[in-house]
């Protein structure tokens, strides 16, 4: 798959040092409504098409969830927990030792999607930013009804992960 087949988003992220952890935030405006994006964020059958993990259940209710790597569903699952599932507003979950928050805010252009990831190892910032950048592109495509192959692991490299990594290394 060529890089141009995914919706394009501007390069941008912030990284804040919280002491023992880092806070990475990416924000994108997508042309879709919050009502269109919410099922893509929470329905088990859809999540694995854009996210780096595939849950064992829908993420629309609080509580424990098993999250497997989307590109290796035979791998051991990480225990996660849905912390917030505010319909069409915010999804928060723990994924292993990390916390991921995805906020949706209506805008005149569609929806502002803000993804925040709290993690411990600062050396992973550029890698995580590049990965989430591609995941957000895939989320935009999936919410728009575009059939795309999974874009994690080796497929992420084929759609521009390496150049994104280099750009985020400069930015962050």
ROTOR-536677 format. One line per field, with one value per atom (N, C-alpha, C): residue number from 0; residue in three letters; atom name; y, x, z. Coordinates in Angstrom, 2 decimals, always signed. Example, Ala and Ser with C-alpha at 12.3 -4.5 7.8 and 13.67 -1.06 7.14 Angstrom:
# ROTOR-536677
k = (0;0;0;1;1;1) $
r = (ala;ala;ala;ser;ser;ser) $
a = (N;CA;C;N;CA;C) $
north = (-5.69;-4.50;-3.30;-2.25;-1.06;+0.03) $
east = (+13.19;+12.30;+13.20;+12.85;+13.67;+12.90) $
up = (+7.80;+7.80;+7.80;+7.08;+7.14;+7.87) $
# end
This chain:
# ROTOR-536677
k = (0;0;0;1;1;1;2;2;2;3;3;3;4;4;4;5;5;5;6;6;6;7;7;7;8;8;8;9;9;9;10;10;10;11;11;11;12;12;12;13;13;13;14;14;14;15;15;15;16;16;16;17;17;17;18;18;18;19;19;19;20;20;20;21;21;21;22;22;22;23;23;23;24;24;24;25;25;25;26;26;26;27;27;27;28;28;28;29;29;29;30;30;30;31;31;31;32;32;32;33;33;33;34;34;34;35;35;35;36;36;36;37;37;37;38;38;38;39;39;39;40;40;40;41;41;41;42;42;42;43;43;43;44;44;44;45;45;45;46;46;46;47;47;47;48;48;48;49;49;49;50;50;50;51;51;51;52;52;52;53;53;53;54;54;54;55;55;55;56;56;56;57;57;57;58;58;58;59;59;59;60;60;60;61;61;61;62;62;62;63;63;63;64;64;64;65;65;65;66;66;66;67;67;67;68;68;68;69;69;69;70;70;70;71;71;71;72;72;72;73;73;73;74;74;74;75;75;75;76;76;76;77;77;77;78;78;78;79;79;79;80;80;80;81;81;81;82;82;82;83;83;83;84;84;84;85;85;85;86;86;86;87;87;87;88;88;88;89;89;89;90;90;90;91;91;91;92;92;92;93;93;93;94;94;94;95;95;95;96;96;96;97;97;97;98;98;98;99;99;99;100;100;100;101;101;101;102;102;102;103;103;103;104;104;104;105;105;105;106;106;106;107;107;107;108;108;108;109;109;109;110;110;110;111;111;111;112;112;112;113;113;113;114;114;114;115;115;115;116;116;116;117;117;117;118;118;118;119;119;119;120;120;120;121;121;121;122;122;122;123;123;123;124;124;124;125;125;125;126;126;126;127;127;127;128;128;128;129;129;129;130;130;130;131;131;131;132;132;132;133;133;133;134;134;134;135;135;135;136;136;136;137;137;137;138;138;138;139;139;139;140;140;140;141;141;141;142;142;142;143;143;143;144;144;144;145;145;145;146;146;146;147;147;147;148;148;148;149;149;149;150;150;150;151;151;151;152;152;152;153;153;153;154;154;154;155;155;155;156;156;156;157;157;157;158;158;158;159;159;159;160;160;160;161;161;161;162;162;162;163;163;163;164;164;164;165;165;165;166;166;166;167;167;167;168;168;168;169;169;169;170;170;170;171;171;171) $
r = (unk;unk;unk;unk;unk;unk;unk;unk;unk;unk;unk;unk;unk;unk;unk;unk;unk;unk;unk;unk;unk;unk;unk;unk;unk;unk;unk;unk;unk;unk;unk;unk;unk;unk;unk;unk;unk;unk;unk;unk;unk;unk;unk;unk;unk;unk;unk;unk;unk;unk;unk;unk;unk;unk;unk;unk;unk;unk;unk;unk;unk;unk;unk;unk;unk;unk;unk;unk;unk;unk;unk;unk;unk;unk;unk;unk;unk;unk;unk;unk;unk;unk;unk;unk;unk;unk;unk;unk;unk;unk;unk;unk;unk;unk;unk;unk;unk;unk;unk;unk;unk;unk;unk;unk;unk;unk;unk;unk;unk;unk;unk;unk;unk;unk;unk;unk;unk;unk;unk;unk;unk;unk;unk;unk;unk;unk;unk;unk;unk;unk;unk;unk;unk;unk;unk;unk;unk;unk;unk;unk;unk;unk;unk;unk;unk;unk;unk;unk;unk;unk;unk;unk;unk;unk;unk;unk;unk;unk;unk;unk;unk;unk;unk;unk;unk;unk;unk;unk;unk;unk;unk;unk;unk;unk;unk;unk;unk;unk;unk;unk;unk;unk;unk;unk;unk;unk;unk;unk;unk;unk;unk;unk;unk;unk;unk;unk;unk;unk;unk;unk;unk;unk;unk;unk;unk;unk;unk;unk;unk;unk;unk;unk;unk;unk;unk;unk;unk;unk;unk;unk;unk;unk;unk;unk;unk;unk;unk;unk;unk;unk;unk;unk;unk;unk;unk;unk;unk;unk;unk;unk;unk;unk;unk;unk;unk;unk;unk;unk;unk;unk;unk;unk;unk;unk;unk;unk;unk;unk;unk;unk;unk;unk;unk;unk;unk;unk;unk;unk;unk;unk;unk;unk;unk;unk;unk;unk;unk;unk;unk;unk;unk;unk;unk;unk;unk;unk;unk;unk;unk;unk;unk;unk;unk;unk;unk;unk;unk;unk;unk;unk;unk;unk;unk;unk;unk;unk;unk;unk;unk;unk;unk;unk;unk;unk;unk;unk;unk;unk;unk;unk;unk;unk;unk;unk;unk;unk;unk;unk;unk;unk;unk;unk;unk;unk;unk;unk;unk;unk;unk;unk;unk;unk;unk;unk;unk;unk;unk;unk;unk;unk;unk;unk;unk;unk;unk;unk;unk;unk;unk;unk;unk;unk;unk;unk;unk;unk;unk;unk;unk;unk;unk;unk;unk;unk;unk;unk;unk;unk;unk;unk;unk;unk;unk;unk;unk;unk;unk;unk;unk;unk;unk;unk;unk;unk;unk;unk;unk;unk;unk;unk;unk;unk;unk;unk;unk;unk;unk;unk;unk;unk;unk;unk;unk;unk;unk;unk;unk;unk;unk;unk;unk;unk;unk;unk;unk;unk;unk;unk;unk;unk;unk;unk;unk;unk;unk;unk;unk;unk;unk;unk;unk;unk;unk;unk;unk;unk;unk;unk;unk;unk;unk;unk;unk;unk;unk;unk;unk;unk;unk;unk;unk;unk;unk;unk;unk;unk;unk;unk;unk;unk;unk;unk;unk;unk;unk;unk;unk;unk;unk;unk;unk;unk;unk;unk;unk;unk;unk;unk;unk;unk;unk;unk;unk;unk;unk;unk;unk;unk;unk;unk;unk;unk;unk;unk;unk;unk;unk;unk;unk;unk;unk;unk;unk;unk;unk;unk) $
a = (N;CA;C;N;CA;C;N;CA;C;N;CA;C;N;CA;C;N;CA;C;N;CA;C;N;CA;C;N;CA;C;N;CA;C;N;CA;C;N;CA;C;N;CA;C;N;CA;C;N;CA;C;N;CA;C;N;CA;C;N;CA;C;N;CA;C;N;CA;C;N;CA;C;N;CA;C;N;CA;C;N;CA;C;N;CA;C;N;CA;C;N;CA;C;N;CA;C;N;CA;C;N;CA;C;N;CA;C;N;CA;C;N;CA;C;N;CA;C;N;CA;C;N;CA;C;N;CA;C;N;CA;C;N;CA;C;N;CA;C;N;CA;C;N;CA;C;N;CA;C;N;CA;C;N;CA;C;N;CA;C;N;CA;C;N;CA;C;N;CA;C;N;CA;C;N;CA;C;N;CA;C;N;CA;C;N;CA;C;N;CA;C;N;CA;C;N;CA;C;N;CA;C;N;CA;C;N;CA;C;N;CA;C;N;CA;C;N;CA;C;N;CA;C;N;CA;C;N;CA;C;N;CA;C;N;CA;C;N;CA;C;N;CA;C;N;CA;C;N;CA;C;N;CA;C;N;CA;C;N;CA;C;N;CA;C;N;CA;C;N;CA;C;N;CA;C;N;CA;C;N;CA;C;N;CA;C;N;CA;C;N;CA;C;N;CA;C;N;CA;C;N;CA;C;N;CA;C;N;CA;C;N;CA;C;N;CA;C;N;CA;C;N;CA;C;N;CA;C;N;CA;C;N;CA;C;N;CA;C;N;CA;C;N;CA;C;N;CA;C;N;CA;C;N;CA;C;N;CA;C;N;CA;C;N;CA;C;N;CA;C;N;CA;C;N;CA;C;N;CA;C;N;CA;C;N;CA;C;N;CA;C;N;CA;C;N;CA;C;N;CA;C;N;CA;C;N;CA;C;N;CA;C;N;CA;C;N;CA;C;N;CA;C;N;CA;C;N;CA;C;N;CA;C;N;CA;C;N;CA;C;N;CA;C;N;CA;C;N;CA;C;N;CA;C;N;CA;C;N;CA;C;N;CA;C;N;CA;C;N;CA;C;N;CA;C;N;CA;C;N;CA;C;N;CA;C;N;CA;C;N;CA;C;N;CA;C;N;CA;C;N;CA;C;N;CA;C;N;CA;C;N;CA;C;N;CA;C;N;CA;C;N;CA;C;N;CA;C;N;CA;C;N;CA;C;N;CA;C;N;CA;C;N;CA;C;N;CA;C;N;CA;C;N;CA;C;N;CA;C;N;CA;C;N;CA;C;N;CA;C;N;CA;C;N;CA;C;N;CA;C;N;CA;C;N;CA;C;N;CA;C;N;CA;C;N;CA;C;N;CA;C) $
north = (-1.17;+0.00;+1.23;+2.17;+3.40;+4.33;+5.18;+6.08;+6.99;+7.39;+8.34;+7.76;+6.46;+5.86;+6.11;+6.48;+6.84;+8.34;+8.79;+10.23;+10.87;+12.02;+12.68;+13.64;+13.67;+14.56;+15.33;+16.55;+17.30;+16.65;+16.82;+16.30;+17.23;+16.68;+17.50;+16.66;+16.96;+16.26;+17.08;+16.84;+17.45;+16.32;+16.55;+15.60;+16.38;+15.94;+16.60;+15.58;+16.00;+15.16;+15.30;+14.21;+14.21;+13.67;+13.58;+13.01;+11.56;+10.67;+9.24;+8.75;+9.60;+9.24;+10.38;+10.05;+11.02;+11.08;+12.27;+12.44;+12.88;+12.01;+12.28;+12.59;+13.69;+14.07;+14.38;+13.80;+14.11;+14.55;+15.57;+16.07;+16.21;+15.70;+15.74;+16.16;+16.89;+17.16;+16.20;+15.48;+14.53;+15.01;+14.75;+15.21;+14.46;+13.47;+12.64;+13.21;+12.88;+13.30;+12.42;+12.88;+12.06;+10.76;+10.84;+9.64;+8.61;+9.04;+8.12;+7.56;+8.41;+7.98;+7.06;+7.28;+6.51;+5.00;+4.47;+3.02;+2.52;+3.33;+2.92;+2.82;+3.64;+3.61;+2.49;+2.04;+1.15;-0.24;-0.44;-1.75;-2.69;-3.83;-4.82;-5.14;-5.33;-5.73;-4.65;-3.41;-2.29;-1.86;-1.92;-1.43;-2.04;-3.34;-4.02;-3.60;-2.84;-2.36;-1.09;-0.40;+0.85;+0.91;+0.18;+0.28;-0.75;-0.53;-1.51;-2.71;-2.72;-3.82;-4.23;-5.45;-5.98;-6.45;-5.87;-6.23;-7.50;-8.11;-9.29;-8.93;-7.62;-7.17;-5.72;-5.24;-3.83;-2.99;-1.76;-0.88;+0.18;-0.08;+0.91;+0.79;-0.08;-0.18;-0.34;+0.10;+0.09;-1.32;-1.50;-2.76;-3.39;-4.58;-5.28;-5.66;-5.70;-6.10;-6.69;-7.72;-8.27;-7.62;-7.16;-6.47;-7.22;-7.77;-8.47;-7.54;-7.74;-6.98;-7.32;-6.29;-6.51;-7.34;-7.26;-8.00;-9.39;-9.76;-11.07;-11.52;-11.93;-12.28;-13.55;-14.27;-15.45;-15.09;-13.86;-13.42;-13.32;-13.32;-13.15;-11.81;-11.80;-10.56;-9.77;-8.45;-7.58;-7.29;-7.31;-6.95;-5.44;-5.01;-3.60;-3.34;-2.08;-1.72;-0.46;-0.51;+0.68;+1.52;+2.74;+3.64;+4.63;+5.07;+6.02;+5.60;+5.59;+5.32;+6.27;+7.55;+8.59;+8.71;+8.18;+8.05;+9.33;+9.19;+10.25;+11.39;+11.14;+12.19;+11.72;+10.60;+10.19;+8.70;+8.10;+6.72;+6.74;+6.17;+6.08;+4.63;+4.17;+2.81;+2.67;+1.72;+1.28;+0.15;+0.20;-0.86;-1.26;-2.42;-2.83;-1.73;-1.10;-0.06;+1.35;+1.47;+2.78;+3.18;+4.47;+4.98;+5.70;+5.41;+6.03;+6.70;+7.97;+8.73;+9.22;+9.02;+9.55;+10.40;+11.70;+12.64;+13.08;+13.21;+13.66;+14.97;+15.97;+17.26;+17.72;+17.94;+18.42;+19.75;+19.91;+21.16;+21.45;+22.66;+22.96;+22.07;+21.58;+20.71;+19.24;+18.87;+17.47;+17.20;+16.59;+16.26;+16.44;+17.07;+17.13;+15.87;+15.09;+13.87;+14.13;+14.01;+14.18;+12.86;+12.33;+11.09;+11.43;+10.98;+11.18;+9.81;+9.67;+8.39;+8.69;+8.15;+8.29;+6.99;+7.11;+5.95;+6.28;+5.27;+5.48;+5.74;+5.06;+5.10;+6.24;+7.32;+8.51;+8.22;+7.19;+6.88;+6.36;+6.01;+5.49;+6.58;+7.83;+8.91;+9.01;+9.03;+9.16;+7.96;+6.78;+5.55;+5.54;+5.89;+5.92;+6.99;+8.15;+9.22;+8.78;+8.16;+7.69;+6.63;+5.71;+4.66;+5.21;+6.10;+6.68;+7.57;+8.23;+9.03;+8.14;+7.01;+6.09;+5.51;+5.20;+4.70;+5.73;+7.00;+8.03;+8.18;+8.03;+8.04;+6.87;+5.70;+4.52;+4.68;+5.26;+5.53;+6.42;+7.47;+8.38;+7.63;+6.77;+5.99;+5.03;+4.28;+3.30;+3.99;+5.11;+5.84;+6.36;+6.59;+7.05;+5.91;+4.69;+3.55;+3.00;+3.40;+2.92;+1.60;+0.60;-0.69;-0.60;-0.75;-0.72;-1.96;-2.41;-3.51;-2.99;-3.88;-3.53;-2.81;-1.68;-0.89;-0.81;-1.95;-2.02;-2.95;-2.96;-3.83;-3.50;-4.53;-4.32;-3.43;-3.55;-2.73;-1.24;-0.91;+0.49;+1.07;+0.27;+0.74;+1.03;+0.21;+0.38;+1.65;+2.18;+3.39;+4.64;+4.56;+5.77;+5.89;+4.81;+4.90;+5.44;+4.98;+5.38;+6.88;+7.48;+8.93;+9.69;+9.17;+9.80;+9.74;+8.60;+8.44;+9.51;+9.69;+10.69;+12.10;+12.42;+13.75;+13.96;+12.95;+13.10;+13.15;+12.48;+12.55;+14.00;+14.71;+16.12;+17.00;+16.71;+17.52;+17.38;+16.15;+15.89;+15.91) $
east = (+0.85;+0.00;+0.88;+0.60;+1.35;+0.93;+1.86;+1.59;+0.40;+0.22;-0.83;-2.23;-2.37;-3.69;-4.28;-3.47;-3.97;-4.22;-5.25;-5.44;-4.18;-3.82;-2.61;-2.93;-2.05;-2.21;-0.90;-0.99;+0.25;+1.08;+2.37;+3.27;+3.21;+2.99;+2.96;+2.65;+3.35;+3.13;+3.80;+3.38;+4.06;+4.51;+5.62;+6.14;+6.44;+5.86;+6.07;+6.68;+7.77;+8.44;+7.69;+7.12;+6.38;+7.22;+8.52;+9.40;+9.66;+8.90;+9.10;+8.40;+7.61;+6.89;+6.93;+6.53;+6.45;+4.99;+4.57;+3.24;+3.38;+3.00;+3.02;+1.59;+1.41;+0.07;+0.12;-0.80;-1.00;-2.45;-2.65;-4.00;-4.24;-5.38;-5.74;-7.20;-7.51;-8.90;-9.30;-10.39;-10.90;-12.28;-12.60;-13.86;-15.07;-14.89;-15.98;-16.60;-17.86;-18.52;-18.06;-18.32;-18.00;-18.81;-20.04;-20.90;-20.29;-19.58;-18.93;-17.64;-16.89;-15.61;-15.76;-16.78;-16.91;-16.92;-17.74;-17.70;-16.33;-15.63;-14.29;-13.32;-13.55;-12.69;-13.04;-14.30;-14.76;-15.20;-15.53;-16.02;-14.86;-14.88;-13.80;-13.46;-14.48;-14.27;-13.58;-13.65;-13.08;-11.72;-11.54;-10.32;-9.06;-9.07;-7.90;-7.53;-8.39;-8.09;-7.25;-7.18;-6.40;-5.43;-5.71;-4.92;-3.80;-2.80;-1.71;-2.10;-3.33;-3.80;-5.20;-5.55;-6.89;-7.46;-8.58;-9.13;-9.99;-10.20;-11.05;-12.53;-12.84;-14.22;-14.33;-15.54;-15.74;-15.22;-14.83;-14.26;-15.25;-16.52;-17.53;-18.02;-17.39;-17.74;-16.45;-16.53;-15.36;-14.99;-13.72;-13.27;-12.13;-11.72;-10.58;-10.83;-9.73;-9.77;-8.40;-8.39;-7.13;-6.83;-5.60;-5.18;-4.01;-4.24;-3.18;-2.63;-1.37;-0.80;-1.57;-1.98;-2.80;-2.11;-0.78;-0.07;+0.36;+0.09;+0.46;-0.57;-1.74;-2.84;-2.57;-1.50;-1.13;-0.23;+0.28;+1.16;+0.37;+1.10;+0.45;-0.25;-1.40;-2.16;-1.66;-1.70;-1.43;-2.76;-2.76;-3.97;-4.13;-5.29;-5.61;-6.84;-7.22;-8.42;-9.00;-10.28;-10.98;-11.30;-10.78;-10.95;-12.09;-12.25;-13.30;-13.86;-15.18;-15.85;-17.04;-16.74;-17.76;-18.16;-19.31;-19.76;-19.54;-18.85;-18.55;-17.73;-17.09;-16.28;-14.87;-14.75;-13.43;-13.37;-12.28;-11.94;-10.57;-10.48;-9.20;-8.99;-7.75;-7.46;-6.01;-5.80;-4.44;-4.11;-2.90;-2.41;-1.06;-1.02;+0.16;+0.45;+1.64;+1.99;+1.71;+1.13;+0.89;-0.58;-0.81;-2.18;-2.40;-3.53;-3.89;-5.24;-5.31;-6.56;-6.82;-8.05;-8.45;-9.69;-9.53;-10.64;-11.18;-12.49;-13.18;-13.89;-13.69;-14.36;-14.91;-16.23;-16.80;-16.16;-15.99;-15.47;-16.21;-16.12;-16.80;-16.34;-15.10;-14.55;-14.88;-15.42;-15.70;-15.47;-14.32;-13.98;-12.48;-12.15;-10.75;-10.51;-9.52;-9.14;-7.81;-7.79;-6.54;-6.19;-5.05;-4.55;-3.39;-3.48;-2.41;-1.94;-0.64;-0.05;+0.96;+0.74;+1.68;+2.47;+3.80;+4.69;+5.96;+6.73;+7.89;+9.20;+9.48;+10.79;+10.86;+11.52;+11.59;+12.21;+13.06;+13.71;+12.70;+11.50;+10.48;+9.62;+9.82;+8.93;+8.77;+9.85;+9.77;+9.11;+9.41;+8.82;+7.31;+6.91;+5.48;+4.76;+5.37;+4.74;+4.53;+5.54;+5.41;+4.32;+4.30;+3.28;+1.88;+1.70;+0.37;-0.05;+0.91;+0.60;-0.07;+0.55;-0.01;-1.34;-1.44;-2.72;-3.83;-3.53;-4.54;-4.92;-3.95;-4.26;-5.20;-4.90;-5.72;-7.10;-7.19;-8.49;-9.33;-8.73;-9.42;-9.95;-9.13;-9.53;-10.67;-10.51;-11.51;-12.84;-12.80;-14.03;-14.70;-13.90;-14.43;-14.89;-14.85;-15.32;-14.32;-13.07;-12.03;-11.48;-11.46;-10.88;-9.36;-8.65;-7.19;-6.66;-5.49;-4.87;-4.33;-4.06;-3.49;-2.16;-1.95;-0.74;+0.12;+0.37;+1.29;+2.44;+3.48;+4.62;+5.27;+5.57;+6.22;+5.40;+4.09;+3.23;+3.36;+3.64;+3.82;+5.06;+6.11;+7.31;+6.99;+6.13;+5.77;+4.96;+4.31;+3.51;+4.17;+5.47;+6.19;+6.62;+6.57;+6.95;+8.38;+9.31;+10.72;+10.91;+10.30;+10.45;+9.72;+8.57;+7.88;+8.74;+9.38;+10.25;+11.36;+11.99;+13.06;+12.54;+11.37;+10.80;+10.41;+9.82;+9.46;+10.69;+11.77;+13.02;+13.53;+13.38;+13.78;+12.84;+11.54;+10.52;+10.52;+10.68;+10.57;+11.93) $
up = (+0.00;+0.00;+0.00;-0.85;-0.92;+0.21;+0.64;+1.75;+1.45;+0.19;-0.14;+0.00;+0.20;+0.35;+1.73;+2.71;+4.02;+4.05;+4.78;+4.91;+5.48;+4.99;+5.47;+6.60;+7.58;+8.73;+8.90;+9.38;+9.62;+10.72;+10.61;+11.62;+12.82;+13.97;+15.17;+16.38;+17.45;+18.71;+19.80;+21.02;+22.15;+23.08;+23.76;+24.72;+25.99;+27.09;+28.38;+29.34;+29.97;+30.97;+32.29;+32.77;+34.04;+35.19;+34.98;+36.00;+35.70;+36.31;+36.08;+34.81;+34.19;+32.97;+31.96;+30.74;+29.65;+29.18;+28.73;+28.18;+26.72;+25.82;+24.38;+23.95;+23.23;+22.76;+21.28;+20.53;+19.11;+18.95;+18.14;+17.91;+16.42;+15.96;+14.55;+14.41;+13.35;+13.02;+11.92;+12.15;+11.17;+10.71;+9.46;+8.88;+9.40;+10.22;+10.70;+11.96;+12.20;+13.43;+14.59;+15.81;+16.98;+16.94;+16.41;+16.32;+15.37;+14.35;+13.42;+14.02;+14.71;+15.28;+16.49;+17.29;+18.53;+18.30;+17.37;+17.15;+16.67;+15.90;+15.45;+16.62;+17.65;+18.83;+19.80;+19.77;+20.84;+20.40;+19.13;+18.70;+18.39;+19.06;+18.94;+17.48;+16.66;+15.27;+14.45;+14.89;+14.13;+14.68;+15.98;+16.63;+16.03;+15.81;+15.28;+13.87;+13.19;+11.84;+11.85;+12.99;+13.04;+14.22;+15.29;+16.52;+16.56;+17.42;+17.55;+18.40;+18.89;+19.71;+19.27;+19.62;+19.35;+20.68;+21.12;+22.43;+22.37;+23.52;+23.58;+23.75;+23.79;+23.91;+23.44;+23.28;+22.97;+24.13;+23.83;+24.86;+25.33;+25.21;+25.57;+27.01;+27.80;+29.21;+30.03;+31.27;+32.15;+32.56;+32.89;+33.44;+32.66;+33.11;+32.51;+31.05;+30.30;+28.89;+28.55;+27.73;+27.24;+25.89;+25.73;+24.51;+23.89;+22.71;+21.98;+20.91;+20.56;+19.45;+18.19;+17.45;+16.26;+15.19;+15.12;+14.08;+14.53;+15.79;+16.29;+17.32;+16.83;+17.73;+18.53;+18.20;+18.97;+20.15;+20.16;+21.24;+22.55;+23.64;+24.93;+24.99;+25.58;+25.72;+26.92;+26.80;+27.94;+28.61;+29.91;+30.63;+30.57;+30.20;+30.16;+31.00;+31.05;+31.80;+31.18;+30.84;+30.36;+31.59;+31.62;+32.76;+32.54;+31.29;+30.91;+29.57;+29.48;+28.21;+28.12;+27.97;+27.87;+26.40;+26.06;+24.68;+23.89;+22.76;+21.81;+22.41;+23.58;+24.21;+24.55;+25.28;+25.74;+26.03;+25.58;+25.88;+26.55;+27.75;+28.47;+28.86;+28.67;+29.09;+29.49;+30.38;+30.70;+29.75;+29.21;+28.33;+28.90;+29.55;+30.31;+31.33;+31.26;+32.23;+31.72;+30.54;+29.92;+30.04;+29.88;+29.85;+28.52;+27.89;+26.62;+26.79;+26.43;+26.44;+25.03;+24.55;+23.25;+23.49;+23.24;+23.43;+22.08;+22.01;+20.81;+21.13;+20.30;+20.48;+19.13;+19.06;+17.80;+17.38;+16.08;+15.54;+14.24;+13.72;+12.45;+11.30;+11.37;+10.32;+10.53;+11.67;+11.99;+13.46;+13.76;+15.15;+15.37;+16.49;+16.92;+17.75;+17.32;+18.02;+18.70;+20.02;+20.77;+21.44;+21.07;+21.65;+22.57;+23.82;+24.80;+25.27;+25.39;+25.81;+26.91;+28.09;+29.21;+29.29;+29.26;+29.25;+30.01;+30.36;+31.24;+30.50;+29.41;+28.76;+27.74;+28.10;+27.24;+25.87;+25.79;+24.51;+23.47;+23.90;+22.98;+22.34;+22.72;+22.29;+20.77;+20.02;+18.56;+17.92;+18.44;+17.92;+18.17;+19.39;+19.71;+18.89;+18.74;+17.95;+16.50;+15.91;+14.52;+14.42;+15.37;+15.36;+15.53;+16.51;+16.71;+15.54;+14.92;+13.73;+12.67;+12.40;+11.41;+11.88;+13.17;+13.69;+13.52;+13.75;+13.57;+12.09;+11.19;+9.77;+9.44;+10.01;+9.75;+10.36;+11.56;+12.18;+11.29;+10.75;+9.84;+8.62;+8.05;+6.87;+7.22;+8.30;+8.71;+9.02;+9.73;+10.05;+8.78;+7.75;+6.46;+5.56;+6.07;+5.29;+4.30;+4.41;+3.50;+4.02;+3.17;+3.53;+3.38;+4.47;+4.43;+5.13;+4.71;+5.44;+6.78;+7.69;+8.97;+8.76;+9.44;+9.22;+10.48;+11.09;+12.22;+11.83;+12.62;+12.33;+11.00;+10.19;+8.90;+7.97;+8.03;+7.16;+7.49;+8.75;+9.13;+8.45;+8.32;+7.62;+6.15;+5.56;+4.15;+3.90;+4.93;+4.74;+5.33;+5.64;+6.02;+7.46;+8.24;+9.64;+9.80;+8.98;+9.15;+8.99;+7.99;+7.81;+8.92;+9.35;+10.48;+11.74;+11.98;+13.13;+13.11;+11.97;+11.85;+12.12;+11.58;+11.79;+13.25;+13.88;+15.28;+16.17;+15.79;+16.56;+16.57;+15.45;+15.38;+16.19;+16.09;+16.74;+18.25;+18.72;+20.16;+20.83) $
# end
